[in-house]
C-alpha cells in the first residue's frame, strides 16, 4: 500500500543520522542527552513527549529542523496503523487525532527552514508529498470506516490531488459519495468508480478487486440510468482526470422518463405511482412534514386504484430491502417479519410492492414501510426470498389507504 513508501530515503537518512550528531551541534551535554533519549525511544507517544521536552528546554537548537522531522515521523507512525482496519474504536480515534495534527501542520513540518542543507528542493518536495499521501490516505480510510463520509471524501480528494492514479482511493471516493444518499451526486460517484477500474500500473486495483468493481459499476450504473447504455462513454470519459468536470452528468431513469413527456401533467398521468410517491415525499419533507406523517402513518400505500409502486433493489439486509423508487441511492426501506434470504435476492432487480407506512427521515430522505404479507404485497422476488416465518404474524393496520398527498405549501 502506498503509505508504506512514506519513510523516504531522504527523511530516513536525516533521522538515522541524528543520534550520531557530533556534540558540537548541541548547546551542551544536557541537550545531547535529551536528544539522544528522544531518538532512541521506541514508544511513539513517549518519543513525542521527549521531543517536546527537548523543544521546551532548547527552542533555538541548531537541530530544531531535524527535531521537527522526528515529530512528523512519530505522528505518522501513530496514524498509519489504522489503515485498512475497522477497529477498535480507540485505535481509530488515536490515529485520527495524530493524523489530523500532522495533516493540518504539514506545511510547518516541511517548511524550507527545516530542510537539511544536503537535500535538494525537489527531494524535499517529494518527501512532503510522500508524507501527505500517507496521512491523507489513512485519514480517509479512518473516516470511511467510521462512516463519516463527507470527511472521508475530503481526504480522498486530497490524495488524488497529489497522485491522480490511486485506483483504490478513487473507488473509496465513489463509495463515500454514494453513502451520502444524495441522488444528485450519483454521477460523481459512478465517475470515481469507473476511474478506479481504468487506472493501470503500480497503483491499479488487484485483478480480483477490479473484476468486482466492474461488476458493481455495471449494476449501479444500470440501477441509476435504467440500463448499461452509454457505460462505455463513461469509461472513456474518466481518462480526463481523477475527478469529473463541474458540468459532468449522467441522466437518471427519472430524467429519461420525464424527457419522454411534454410536461409534468402528462408524466403524472402515465406514471400515477411515481406521481403519488413524489407528492408524499414533498409533503413529508415540507415544514409541516411531521404533522402530515401522523395522518399517513399505518396506512397502506398506494391505493388499489394505482396498484403498486415500482422500484429497483439497492441493498439487502437481514430483515429489510432498500429500494430505489425515485432516487438512485434508495428512498424506501421495506421491512418484513420474516428473515430475508440475502443470497437469493439480487441488487438491481426490479420489484413492485404495496406496504404500510411506518417511519420516515427527511435528510437523507427515506420512507420506511412494513410489508405485511410478502406473497400478496410484493412482486419480483424469487420463491426462496424469505426464511421460515418466525414469531406471531403482525396484524395489518386498518386505516384507510392514502389517496394523494397534498402539495407542499409555497414558502413565503
C-alpha positions as CSV (number, residue, x, y, z in Angstrom):
1,X,0.0,0.0,0.0
2,X,1.2,3.4,-0.9
3,X,1.6,4.8,2.6
4,X,4.3,2.3,3.3
5,X,6.6,4.3,1.0
6,X,6.3,7.4,3.2
7,X,9.6,6.9,5.0
8,X,11.7,8.2,2.1
9,X,15.4,7.8,1.8
10,X,15.8,11.5,2.5
11,X,13.9,11.6,5.7
12,X,15.2,8.2,6.9
13,X,18.8,9.4,6.4
14,X,18.2,12.6,8.3
15,X,16.6,10.8,11.3
16,X,19.1,7.9,11.3
17,X,22.0,10.3,11.5
18,X,20.6,12.3,14.4
19,X,21.8,10.1,17.3
20,X,25.3,10.3,15.8
21,X,25.3,14.1,15.6
22,X,28.6,15.5,16.9
23,X,28.5,17.1,20.3
24,X,29.5,20.5,18.8
25,X,26.0,20.8,17.3
26,X,24.4,20.6,20.8
27,X,24.5,23.6,23.1
28,X,25.7,21.4,26.0
29,X,25.8,17.8,27.2
30,X,22.2,18.1,28.7
31,X,20.8,18.9,25.2
32,X,22.7,15.9,23.8
33,X,21.2,13.7,26.5
34,X,17.6,14.7,25.9
35,X,18.1,14.5,22.1
36,X,19.6,11.0,22.3
37,X,16.8,9.9,24.6
38,X,14.2,11.1,22.1
39,X,16.0,9.4,19.2
40,X,16.2,6.0,21.0
41,X,12.6,6.0,22.4
42,X,10.5,3.3,20.6
43,X,7.1,4.2,22.1
44,X,5.9,6.9,19.7
45,X,3.8,8.9,22.2
46,X,6.8,8.9,24.7
47,X,9.0,9.9,21.8
48,X,6.8,12.9,21.1
49,X,6.8,13.8,24.8
50,X,10.6,13.7,24.9
51,X,10.8,15.8,21.7
52,X,8.5,18.4,23.3
53,X,10.8,18.4,26.4
54,X,13.8,19.0,24.1
55,X,11.9,21.8,22.3
56,X,10.9,23.5,25.6
57,X,14.4,23.4,27.0
58,X,16.2,24.2,23.8
59,X,13.8,26.1,21.4
60,X,16.7,27.5,19.3
61,X,18.6,24.3,19.0
62,X,20.8,24.0,15.9
63,X,19.0,20.7,15.3
64,X,15.4,22.0,15.5
65,X,14.8,21.2,11.9
66,X,15.7,17.6,12.4
67,X,13.7,17.6,15.6
68,X,10.6,18.8,13.8
69,X,11.0,16.0,11.3
70,X,11.2,13.5,14.1
71,X,7.9,14.8,15.4
72,X,6.3,14.4,12.0
73,X,7.6,10.9,11.6
74,X,6.3,9.8,15.0
75,X,2.9,11.3,14.3
76,X,2.8,9.4,11.0
77,X,3.8,6.2,12.8
78,X,0.8,6.7,15.1
79,X,-1.5,7.4,12.2
80,X,-0.9,4.7,9.7
81,X,-1.6,1.5,11.8
82,X,-5.3,2.2,11.4
83,X,-5.1,1.9,7.6
84,X,-7.4,-0.9,6.3
85,X,-8.8,-1.6,9.8
86,X,-12.3,-1.0,11.1
87,X,-11.5,-1.0,14.8
88,X,-11.1,-1.0,17.7
89,X,-12.5,2.5,18.2
90,X,-9.6,3.7,20.4
91,X,-7.2,2.8,17.6
92,X,-9.1,4.7,15.0
93,X,-9.6,7.7,17.3
94,X,-6.0,7.8,18.3
95,X,-4.8,7.5,14.7
96,X,-7.3,10.2,13.6
97,X,-6.1,12.6,16.3
98,X,-2.4,12.1,15.3
99,X,-3.2,12.2,11.6
100,X,-5.2,15.4,11.9
101,X,-2.4,17.1,13.7
102,X,0.1,16.1,11.0
103,X,-2.2,16.9,8.1
104,X,-3.1,20.4,9.5
105,X,0.5,21.3,10.0
106,X,2.3,19.6,7.1
107,X,3.5,22.9,5.7
108,X,5.1,23.8,9.0
109,X,6.8,20.4,9.4
110,X,8.2,20.7,5.8
111,X,9.0,24.4,5.9
112,X,12.1,25.4,4.0
113,X,13.8,26.2,7.3
114,X,13.6,22.6,8.3
115,X,15.2,21.3,5.1
116,X,18.7,19.8,5.6
117,X,21.4,21.6,3.6
118,X,22.3,18.4,1.6
119,X,18.7,17.9,0.4
120,X,17.6,19.5,-2.9
121,X,14.3,21.4,-3.2
122,X,12.9,18.6,-5.4
123,X,13.8,15.9,-2.9
124,X,12.3,18.0,-0.1
125,X,9.1,18.4,-2.1
126,X,8.9,14.6,-2.8
127,X,9.4,13.8,0.9
128,X,6.5,16.2,1.7
129,X,4.3,14.5,-0.9
130,X,5.0,11.1,0.5
131,X,4.0,12.2,4.0
132,X,0.9,13.9,2.6
133,X,-0.1,10.8,0.7
134,X,0.3,8.6,3.8
135,X,-1.6,10.8,6.2
136,X,-4.5,11.7,3.9
137,X,-4.9,8.1,2.7
138,X,-5.1,6.9,6.3
139,X,-7.4,9.7,7.5
140,X,-9.7,9.0,4.5
141,X,-9.8,5.3,5.5
142,X,-10.5,6.1,9.2
143,X,-13.4,8.4,8.3
144,X,-14.7,5.9,5.8
145,X,-14.6,3.1,8.5
146,X,-16.4,5.5,10.9
147,X,-19.0,6.3,8.2
148,X,-18.0,9.9,8.3
149,X,-18.5,10.1,4.6
150,X,-18.1,13.8,3.9
151,X,-14.8,13.9,5.8
152,X,-13.6,10.7,4.0
153,X,-14.5,12.4,0.7
154,X,-12.3,15.4,1.5
155,X,-9.3,13.3,2.4
156,X,-9.6,11.0,-0.6
157,X,-9.8,14.1,-2.9
158,X,-6.6,15.4,-1.2
159,X,-4.8,12.1,-2.1
160,X,-5.9,12.3,-5.7
161,X,-4.7,15.9,-5.8
162,X,-1.2,14.6,-5.0
163,X,-1.4,11.5,-7.2
164,X,-4.4,11.2,-9.6
165,X,-3.7,7.5,-10.3
166,X,-4.6,5.9,-6.9
167,X,-7.2,3.4,-8.0
168,X,-8.3,2.2,-4.5
169,X,-8.7,5.8,-3.4
170,X,-10.9,6.6,-6.4
171,X,-13.1,3.6,-5.6
172,X,-13.4,4.6,-1.9
173,X,-14.3,8.1,-3.0
174,X,-17.1,6.9,-5.2
175,X,-18.4,4.7,-2.3
176,X,-18.2,7.6,0.2
177,X,-20.3,9.8,-2.1
178,X,-22.9,7.0,-2.7
179,X,-23.2,6.5,1.1
180,X,-24.3,10.1,1.4
181,X,-27.6,9.2,-0.3
182,X,-27.7,12.4,-2.5
183,X,-29.0,11.2,-5.8
184,X,-27.9,14.5,-7.5
185,X,-24.3,13.4,-6.8
186,X,-24.6,9.9,-8.2
187,X,-22.9,10.9,-11.4
188,X,-19.8,11.9,-9.5
189,X,-19.8,8.6,-7.6
190,X,-20.1,6.5,-10.8
191,X,-17.3,8.5,-12.4
192,X,-14.9,7.7,-9.5
193,X,-15.7,4.0,-9.5
194,X,-15.2,3.9,-13.3
195,X,-12.0,5.8,-12.8
196,X,-10.7,3.2,-10.3
197,X,-11.1,0.5,-12.9
198,X,-9.2,2.5,-15.6
199,X,-6.0,3.0,-13.6
200,X,-3.1,0.9,-14.7
201,X,0.4,0.4,-13.2
202,X,1.6,0.0,-9.7
203,X,-1.4,1.8,-8.1
204,X,-4.0,-0.2,-10.1
205,X,-6.6,-2.4,-8.4
206,X,-5.7,-6.1,-8.0
207,X,-7.3,-8.2,-10.7
208,X,-9.9,-9.7,-8.4
209,X,-10.8,-6.3,-7.0
210,X,-11.0,-4.8,-10.5
211,X,-13.4,-7.5,-11.6
212,X,-15.6,-7.0,-8.6
213,X,-15.5,-3.2,-9.0
214,X,-16.5,-3.5,-12.7
215,X,-19.4,-5.8,-11.8
216,X,-20.6,-3.3,-9.2
217,X,-20.3,-0.4,-11.6
218,X,-22.5,-2.2,-14.2
219,X,-25.2,-2.8,-11.6
220,X,-25.0,0.7,-10.0
221,X,-25.0,2.3,-13.4
222,X,-28.0,0.3,-14.7
223,X,-29.9,1.0,-11.5
224,X,-29.4,4.7,-11.8
225,X,-29.5,5.1,-15.6
226,X,-32.0,2.3,-16.4
227,X,-29.6,0.2,-18.5
228,X,-26.0,0.0,-19.4
229,X,-26.3,2.1,-22.5
230,X,-23.5,4.8,-22.6
231,X,-21.5,3.0,-20.0
232,X,-18.6,2.8,-22.5
233,X,-18.8,6.6,-22.8
234,X,-18.4,6.9,-19.0
235,X,-15.4,4.6,-19.0
236,X,-13.8,6.7,-21.8
237,X,-14.6,10.0,-20.0
238,X,-12.6,9.1,-16.9
239,X,-9.4,9.4,-18.8
240,X,-9.8,13.2,-18.4
241,X,-8.7,13.1,-14.8
242,X,-9.4,11.8,-11.3
243,X,-12.5,14.0,-10.8
244,X,-15.3,14.8,-13.1
245,X,-15.8,18.3,-14.7
246,X,-18.2,20.6,-12.9
247,X,-20.8,20.0,-15.6
248,X,-20.4,16.2,-15.8
249,X,-23.8,14.5,-15.6
250,X,-25.3,11.1,-16.2
251,X,-29.0,11.1,-16.8
252,X,-31.1,9.2,-14.3
253,X,-34.0,6.9,-15.0
254,X,-36.4,9.6,-13.8
255,X,-34.8,12.3,-16.1
256,X,-35.0,10.0,-19.1
257,X,-38.7,9.2,-18.4
258,X,-39.5,12.8,-18.0
259,X,-38.0,13.7,-21.3
260,X,-40.5,11.3,-23.0
261,X,-43.4,13.5,-21.9
262,X,-44.2,17.1,-22.9
263,X,-45.0,18.3,-19.4
264,X,-45.3,17.1,-15.8
265,X,-49.1,16.5,-16.0
266,X,-48.6,14.1,-18.9
267,X,-45.9,12.3,-17.0
268,X,-48.1,12.1,-13.9
269,X,-51.0,10.6,-15.9
270,X,-48.7,8.0,-17.4
271,X,-47.0,7.2,-14.0
272,X,-49.5,7.7,-11.2
273,X,-47.4,5.6,-8.8
274,X,-44.4,7.9,-9.2
275,X,-46.6,11.0,-9.0
276,X,-48.1,9.8,-5.7
277,X,-44.6,8.9,-4.4
278,X,-43.3,12.4,-5.2
279,X,-46.3,14.1,-3.6
280,X,-45.7,12.1,-0.4
281,X,-42.0,13.0,-0.4
282,X,-42.8,16.7,-0.9
283,X,-45.3,16.7,1.9
284,X,-43.1,14.8,4.3
285,X,-40.1,17.0,3.7
286,X,-42.0,20.2,4.0
287,X,-42.1,22.3,7.2
288,X,-45.3,20.5,8.3
289,X,-44.0,17.1,7.4
290,X,-44.2,15.6,10.9
291,X,-47.9,16.6,11.2
292,X,-48.6,15.1,7.8
293,X,-46.8,11.9,8.7
294,X,-49.1,11.4,11.7
295,X,-52.0,11.3,9.2
296,X,-50.5,8.8,6.9
297,X,-48.7,6.5,9.4
298,X,-50.1,3.0,9.5
299,X,-51.9,3.4,6.2
300,X,-51.3,1.2,3.2
301,X,-49.9,2.8,0.0
302,X,-50.5,3.0,-2.8
303,X,-54.3,2.8,-3.0
304,X,-55.8,0.0,-5.1
305,X,-56.7,2.3,-7.9
306,X,-52.9,2.8,-8.5
307,X,-51.9,-0.8,-7.9
308,X,-48.2,-1.0,-6.7
309,X,-45.1,1.1,-6.6
310,X,-42.3,0.1,-8.9
311,X,-38.6,0.2,-7.9
312,X,-35.2,-1.5,-8.1
313,X,-33.4,-3.1,-5.2
314,X,-30.4,-1.1,-3.9
315,X,-29.4,-3.2,-0.8
316,X,-30.5,-6.3,1.0
317,X,-30.2,-6.6,4.8
318,X,-31.3,-9.2,7.4
319,X,-35.0,-8.2,7.6
320,X,-35.3,-5.4,5.1
321,X,-34.7,-4.4,1.5
322,X,-33.7,-0.9,0.4
323,X,-35.4,0.1,-2.9
324,X,-35.0,2.9,-5.4
325,X,-38.4,4.2,-6.4
326,X,-37.4,7.8,-7.3
327,X,-33.8,8.1,-6.1
328,X,-30.8,6.1,-7.3
329,X,-29.3,5.7,-3.9
330,X,-32.6,4.4,-2.5
331,X,-35.6,6.2,-0.9
332,X,-37.6,3.4,0.8
333,X,-36.8,0.6,3.2
334,X,-39.2,-2.4,3.0
335,X,-39.4,-4.2,6.4
336,X,-40.5,-7.8,6.8
337,X,-41.5,-10.1,9.6
338,X,-39.5,-12.9,8.0
339,X,-35.8,-13.0,7.7
340,X,-34.6,-12.2,4.2
341,X,-32.5,-14.7,2.3
342,X,-29.8,-12.3,1.2
343,X,-28.1,-14.8,-1.1
344,X,-31.3,-15.3,-3.2
345,X,-32.1,-11.6,-3.9
346,X,-30.0,-9.6,-6.4
347,X,-29.2,-5.9,-6.2
348,X,-30.6,-4.2,-9.3
349,X,-33.6,-6.4,-9.7
350,X,-37.0,-4.7,-10.4
351,X,-39.8,-5.3,-8.0
352,X,-43.4,-4.0,-7.3
353,X,-44.9,-3.5,-3.9
354,X,-47.5,-2.1,-1.6
355,X,-46.9,-1.6,2.1
356,X,-47.8,0.1,5.3
357,X,-46.2,3.4,6.3
358,X,-44.1,3.0,9.4
359,X,-41.5,5.8,9.7
360,X,-39.6,8.4,7.6
361,X,-36.4,10.5,7.7
362,X,-36.1,13.9,6.0
363,X,-32.3,14.0,5.3
364,X,-31.3,11.9,3.6
365,X,-34.9,11.1,2.7
366,X,-36.0,7.6,3.5
367,X,-39.6,6.2,3.8
368,X,-39.8,3.0,5.9
369,X,-42.7,0.7,5.0
370,X,-43.9,-2.6,6.6
371,X,-44.7,-5.3,4.1
372,X,-47.3,-7.3,6.0
373,X,-47.7,-10.3,3.7
374,X,-44.8,-10.6,1.1
375,X,-46.7,-13.1,-1.0
376,X,-49.5,-10.7,-1.8
377,X,-47.8,-7.3,-1.4
378,X,-44.6,-7.7,-3.4
379,X,-43.8,-9.0,-6.8
380,X,-40.5,-9.7,-8.5
381,X,-38.7,-11.6,-5.7
382,X,-37.7,-15.3,-6.0
383,X,-39.7,-18.0,-4.3
384,X,-36.9,-18.5,-1.8
385,X,-36.6,-14.9,-0.9
386,X,-37.5,-15.4,2.8
387,X,-36.8,-17.8,5.6
388,X,-39.5,-19.6,7.6
389,X,-41.8,-17.3,9.4
390,X,-40.5,-16.6,12.9
391,X,-42.9,-15.4,15.7
392,X,-46.5,-14.3,15.5
393,X,-47.7,-12.6,12.4
394,X,-48.4,-8.9,12.7
395,X,-51.9,-7.7,12.0
396,X,-52.2,-5.3,9.1
397,X,-53.4,-1.8,10.1
398,X,-57.0,-0.9,9.2
399,X,-56.6,2.8,8.4
400,X,-57.9,3.9,5.1
401,X,-55.3,4.0,2.3
402,X,-53.7,7.2,1.2
403,X,-55.4,8.7,-1.9
404,X,-53.0,11.5,-2.6
405,X,-50.7,13.8,-0.6
406,X,-51.4,17.5,-0.7
407,X,-48.8,19.6,-2.4
408,X,-46.4,21.3,-0.1
409,X,-47.4,25.0,0.6
410,X,-45.3,27.5,-1.2
411,X,-42.6,29.1,1.0
412,X,-43.2,32.8,1.8
